[in-house]
Amino acid sequence: MTVAAVFDSAGTLLRTYRSVVKVDEHKLADASVETTTLTFQDPDRILVLLTLHSRDIMEKNPDALLSNYLTDEGVRFGISCGRRVIVSDVVGDILYGDKTAKVSDMQAVIRDCWTTVSQRSDNFALNAGAIINLRTKMIEFTIASAGYPFPGVREMITQLHSQGIAVFIASGDRTEKLVQIADQIGIPRNRVHGVATPISKAQIVQNLKNEYDVVVMTGDGINDLSAMKAADVAILTVQQDGTRPEILFETADYVIENICEAARIIQEMAVNCETE
Protein backbone atom coordinates (compact mmCIF):
# COMPACT_ATOMS: atom_id res chain seq x y z
CA MET A 1 0.00 0.00 0.00
CA THR A 2 1.26 3.48 -0.88
CA VAL A 3 0.88 6.47 1.44
CA ALA A 4 1.39 10.19 0.84
CA ALA A 5 1.76 12.64 3.73
CA VAL A 6 0.98 16.29 2.94
CA PHE A 7 2.02 19.02 5.36
CA ASP A 8 1.24 22.70 5.60
CA SER A 9 4.34 24.76 6.42
CA ALA A 10 3.77 27.84 8.62
CA GLY A 11 2.48 26.77 12.02
CA THR A 12 2.69 23.10 11.05
CA LEU A 13 6.29 22.25 10.13
CA LEU A 14 7.55 25.70 11.09
CA ARG A 15 7.23 27.68 14.29
CA THR A 16 6.09 30.95 12.81
CA TYR A 17 6.11 34.56 13.95
CA ARG A 18 3.78 36.95 12.14
CA SER A 19 3.73 40.71 12.05
CA VAL A 20 0.85 42.87 10.79
CA VAL A 21 0.39 46.60 10.26
CA LYS A 22 -3.12 48.00 10.05
CA VAL A 23 -2.60 50.43 7.21
CA ASP A 24 -5.19 53.05 8.14
CA GLU A 25 -3.43 53.44 11.51
CA HIS A 26 0.14 52.84 10.24
CA LYS A 27 1.02 50.84 13.35
CA LEU A 28 1.74 47.25 14.30
CA ALA A 29 -1.19 45.09 15.36
CA ASP A 30 -1.20 42.52 18.15
CA ALA A 31 1.66 40.07 17.61
CA SER A 32 -0.67 37.10 18.21
CA VAL A 33 -2.69 37.80 15.05
CA GLU A 34 -3.02 34.88 12.62
CA THR A 35 -3.06 36.17 9.06
CA THR A 36 -5.27 33.50 7.50
CA THR A 37 -7.83 33.89 10.29
CA LEU A 38 -7.68 37.67 9.82
CA THR A 39 -8.29 37.17 6.10
CA PHE A 40 -11.24 34.85 6.59
CA GLN A 41 -12.94 37.25 9.01
CA ASP A 42 -14.10 39.34 6.04
CA PRO A 43 -15.29 37.71 2.78
CA ASP A 44 -13.82 40.62 0.82
CA ARG A 45 -10.27 40.17 2.11
CA ILE A 46 -7.63 38.46 -0.01
CA LEU A 47 -4.19 37.50 1.32
CA VAL A 48 -1.45 37.95 -1.27
CA LEU A 49 2.25 37.15 -1.12
CA LEU A 50 4.77 39.51 -2.70
CA THR A 51 8.05 38.57 -4.38
CA LEU A 52 9.87 41.58 -3.01
CA HIS A 53 13.37 41.44 -1.55
CA SER A 54 13.29 42.45 2.10
CA ARG A 55 16.76 43.99 2.14
CA ASP A 56 15.95 46.11 -0.90
CA ILE A 57 12.73 47.62 0.43
CA MET A 58 14.37 48.44 3.77
CA GLU A 59 16.60 50.91 1.90
CA LYS A 60 13.73 52.77 0.21
CA ASN A 61 12.04 56.04 1.20
CA PRO A 62 9.64 55.11 4.02
CA ASP A 63 7.20 57.88 3.08
CA ALA A 64 6.77 56.68 -0.52
CA LEU A 65 3.60 54.85 -1.54
CA LEU A 66 3.98 51.10 -1.33
CA SER A 67 2.07 50.75 -4.62
CA ASN A 68 4.65 52.91 -6.38
CA TYR A 69 7.46 50.72 -5.06
CA LEU A 70 5.67 47.56 -6.19
CA THR A 71 5.15 49.04 -9.65
CA ASP A 72 8.62 50.53 -10.07
CA GLU A 73 10.37 47.34 -8.96
CA GLY A 74 8.07 45.02 -10.92
CA VAL A 75 7.13 43.10 -7.78
CA ARG A 76 4.93 40.12 -8.62
CA PHE A 77 2.29 38.62 -6.35
CA GLY A 78 0.51 35.35 -5.68
CA ILE A 79 -2.93 34.89 -4.19
CA SER A 80 -2.52 32.87 -1.00
CA CYS A 81 -6.03 32.65 0.44
CA GLY A 82 -9.45 34.22 0.71
CA ARG A 83 -13.09 33.24 0.91
CA ARG A 84 -13.81 34.24 -2.67
CA VAL A 85 -12.46 33.08 -6.01
CA ILE A 86 -10.97 36.16 -7.66
CA VAL A 87 -9.07 36.85 -10.85
CA SER A 88 -5.53 38.16 -10.49
CA ASP A 89 -6.17 41.31 -12.55
CA VAL A 90 -8.57 42.61 -9.91
CA VAL A 91 -6.01 42.00 -7.17
CA GLY A 92 -3.29 43.66 -9.24
CA ASP A 93 -5.40 46.77 -9.83
CA ILE A 94 -5.80 47.22 -6.06
CA LEU A 95 -2.18 46.46 -5.16
CA TYR A 96 -0.62 48.69 -7.78
CA GLY A 97 -3.20 51.46 -7.50
CA ASP A 98 -3.47 51.82 -3.71
CA LYS A 99 -2.96 55.35 -2.34
CA THR A 100 -2.88 54.60 1.40
CA ALA A 101 -0.17 52.07 2.30
CA LYS A 102 3.36 53.43 2.64
CA VAL A 103 6.71 51.74 2.21
CA SER A 104 7.14 52.24 5.96
CA ASP A 105 4.15 49.95 6.60
CA MET A 106 6.01 47.10 4.90
CA GLN A 107 9.33 48.03 6.47
CA ALA A 108 7.76 47.87 9.92
CA VAL A 109 6.52 44.27 9.59
CA ILE A 110 9.75 43.03 7.99
CA ARG A 111 11.85 44.68 10.69
CA ASP A 112 9.67 43.27 13.46
CA CYS A 113 9.78 39.72 12.07
CA TRP A 114 13.49 39.81 11.31
CA THR A 115 14.42 41.16 14.73
CA THR A 116 12.26 38.68 16.63
CA VAL A 117 13.04 35.48 14.73
CA SER A 118 16.78 36.12 14.21
CA GLN A 119 17.14 36.00 18.00
CA ARG A 120 15.73 32.46 17.99
CA SER A 121 17.20 30.85 14.87
CA ASP A 122 20.03 31.41 12.42
CA ASN A 123 18.14 29.70 9.60
CA PHE A 124 14.64 30.90 8.80
CA ALA A 125 12.43 31.86 5.86
CA LEU A 126 10.79 35.28 5.69
CA ASN A 127 7.74 36.10 3.57
CA ALA A 128 6.11 39.47 2.94
CA GLY A 129 2.64 40.23 1.67
CA ALA A 130 -0.54 42.19 2.10
CA ILE A 131 -4.23 41.74 2.74
CA ILE A 132 -6.31 43.69 0.26
CA ASN A 133 -10.01 44.45 0.55
CA LEU A 134 -12.14 44.01 -2.55
CA ARG A 135 -14.90 46.18 -1.11
CA THR A 136 -12.79 49.22 -0.24
CA LYS A 137 -10.27 48.51 -3.07
CA MET A 138 -7.38 49.24 -0.71
CA ILE A 139 -4.45 47.54 0.94
CA GLU A 140 -5.87 46.96 4.42
CA PHE A 141 -2.87 45.28 6.08
CA THR A 142 0.80 44.74 5.33
CA ILE A 143 2.16 41.46 6.66
CA ALA A 144 5.38 39.56 7.16
CA SER A 145 6.02 36.11 8.57
CA ALA A 146 9.17 34.26 9.45
CA GLY A 147 9.51 30.66 10.50
CA TYR A 148 11.97 27.93 11.34
CA PRO A 149 11.41 24.16 11.75
CA PHE A 150 9.99 22.84 14.99
CA PRO A 151 12.44 20.58 16.87
CA GLY A 152 12.64 17.09 15.37
CA VAL A 153 11.01 17.92 12.02
CA ARG A 154 13.94 16.82 9.88
CA GLU A 155 14.21 13.54 11.81
CA MET A 156 10.45 13.00 11.39
CA ILE A 157 10.68 13.50 7.61
CA THR A 158 13.64 11.10 7.41
CA GLN A 159 11.68 8.55 9.42
CA LEU A 160 8.68 8.77 7.08
CA HIS A 161 10.90 8.46 4.00
CA SER A 162 12.56 5.38 5.48
CA GLN A 163 9.13 3.75 5.69
CA GLY A 164 8.45 4.44 2.00
CA ILE A 165 5.99 7.25 2.73
CA ALA A 166 6.05 10.12 0.21
CA VAL A 167 6.15 13.54 1.91
CA PHE A 168 4.82 16.74 0.34
CA ILE A 169 4.42 20.38 1.33
CA ALA A 170 1.29 22.30 0.27
CA SER A 171 1.39 25.83 1.58
CA GLY A 172 0.33 29.39 0.88
CA ASP A 173 3.93 30.54 1.35
CA ARG A 174 6.15 31.56 -1.57
CA THR A 175 7.64 28.58 -3.41
CA GLU A 176 11.20 29.90 -3.37
CA LYS A 177 11.05 30.28 0.42
CA LEU A 178 9.50 26.83 0.82
CA VAL A 179 12.28 25.30 -1.26
CA GLN A 180 14.82 26.69 1.20
CA ILE A 181 12.96 25.02 4.05
CA ALA A 182 12.44 21.79 2.08
CA ASP A 183 16.19 21.54 1.47
CA GLN A 184 16.77 22.07 5.18
CA ILE A 185 14.36 19.36 6.36
CA GLY A 186 14.86 16.84 3.55
CA ILE A 187 11.77 17.10 1.33
CA PRO A 188 12.45 16.85 -2.43
CA ARG A 189 11.89 20.10 -4.31
CA ASN A 190 9.53 18.49 -6.79
CA ARG A 191 7.18 17.73 -3.89
CA VAL A 192 6.85 21.37 -2.81
CA HIS A 193 3.66 23.23 -3.74
CA GLY A 194 3.82 26.92 -2.90
CA VAL A 195 1.35 29.83 -3.05
CA ALA A 196 -1.39 27.24 -2.59
CA THR A 197 -4.85 28.62 -1.85
CA PRO A 198 -7.29 26.55 0.24
CA ILE A 199 -8.91 25.39 -3.01
CA SER A 200 -5.63 24.41 -4.65
CA LYS A 201 -4.48 22.64 -1.48
CA ALA A 202 -7.59 20.49 -1.67
CA GLN A 203 -6.92 19.85 -5.37
CA ILE A 204 -3.35 18.78 -4.59
CA VAL A 205 -4.73 16.25 -2.11
CA GLN A 206 -7.31 15.02 -4.64
CA ASN A 207 -4.63 14.59 -7.30
CA LEU A 208 -2.44 12.61 -4.92
CA LYS A 209 -5.37 10.31 -4.16
CA ASN A 210 -5.16 9.20 -7.79
CA GLU A 211 -1.54 8.13 -7.24
CA TYR A 212 -1.52 6.82 -3.65
CA ASP A 213 -3.77 4.47 -1.74
CA VAL A 214 -4.00 6.78 1.28
CA VAL A 215 -3.36 10.53 1.54
CA VAL A 216 -2.89 12.22 4.93
CA MET A 217 -3.20 15.98 5.34
CA THR A 218 -1.64 17.70 8.35
CA GLY A 219 -2.31 21.37 9.00
CA ASP A 220 -2.94 23.91 11.72
CA GLY A 221 -5.29 26.58 10.39
CA ILE A 222 -8.55 27.40 8.65
CA ASN A 223 -6.79 27.58 5.27
CA ASP A 224 -6.07 23.84 5.62
CA LEU A 225 -9.72 22.89 6.17
CA SER A 226 -10.63 22.06 2.57
CA ALA A 227 -7.52 19.91 2.15
CA MET A 228 -8.23 18.13 5.43
CA LYS A 229 -11.75 17.34 4.24
CA ALA A 230 -10.42 16.04 0.93
CA ALA A 231 -7.83 13.76 2.57
CA ASP A 232 -8.38 10.18 3.66
CA VAL A 233 -6.99 11.09 7.08
CA ALA A 234 -6.81 14.59 8.59
CA ILE A 235 -4.41 15.59 11.36
CA LEU A 236 -4.70 18.93 13.17
CA THR A 237 -1.58 20.14 14.95
CA VAL A 238 -1.90 22.75 17.71
CA GLN A 239 1.79 23.15 18.50
CA GLN A 240 1.70 26.72 17.18
CA ASP A 241 0.01 29.04 19.67
CA GLY A 242 -3.30 30.57 18.63
CA THR A 243 -7.05 30.03 18.60
CA ARG A 244 -8.70 27.85 15.98
CA PRO A 245 -12.32 27.50 14.86
CA GLU A 246 -14.19 24.50 16.19
CA ILE A 247 -14.78 23.13 12.69
CA LEU A 248 -11.07 22.23 12.46
CA PHE A 249 -11.37 20.00 15.52
CA GLU A 250 -14.59 18.48 14.17
CA THR A 251 -12.94 17.69 10.84
CA ALA A 252 -9.68 16.26 12.19
CA ASP A 253 -9.31 12.54 12.73
CA TYR A 254 -6.40 13.27 15.09
CA VAL A 255 -5.35 16.33 17.10
CA ILE A 256 -1.69 16.49 18.11
CA GLU A 257 0.35 18.89 20.25
CA ASN A 258 3.71 18.07 18.69
CA ILE A 259 4.19 17.76 14.93
CA CYS A 260 6.48 14.77 15.39
CA GLU A 261 3.47 12.78 16.64
CA ALA A 262 2.26 12.80 13.02
CA ALA A 263 4.95 10.27 12.08
CA ARG A 264 3.65 7.72 14.57
CA ILE A 265 0.05 8.14 13.38
CA ILE A 266 0.96 7.87 9.70
CA GLN A 267 3.23 4.87 10.23
CA GLU A 268 0.70 3.01 12.40
CA MET A 269 -2.02 3.70 9.86
CA ALA A 270 0.17 2.36 7.05
CA VAL A 271 0.95 -0.81 9.00
CA ASN A 272 -2.70 -1.38 9.93
CA CYS A 273 -3.80 -0.96 6.33
CA GLU A 274 -1.18 -3.46 5.18
CA THR A 275 -2.46 -6.10 7.56
CA GLU A 276 -6.15 -5.67 6.75
PyMOL commands that set and color helices and strands:
alter all, ss='L'
color gray80, all
select helices_A, chain A and resi 35-40+54-57+66-72+88-97+103-118+153-162+175-185+189-191+198-209+222-230+246-251+261-275
alter helices_A, ss='H'
color red, helices_A
select strands_A, chain A and resi 3-7+14-22+27-28+45-50+77-82+125-133+138-149+166-170+192-193+214-219+233-237+254-256
alter strands_A, ss='S'
color yellow, strands_A
deselect
rebuild
show_as cartoon
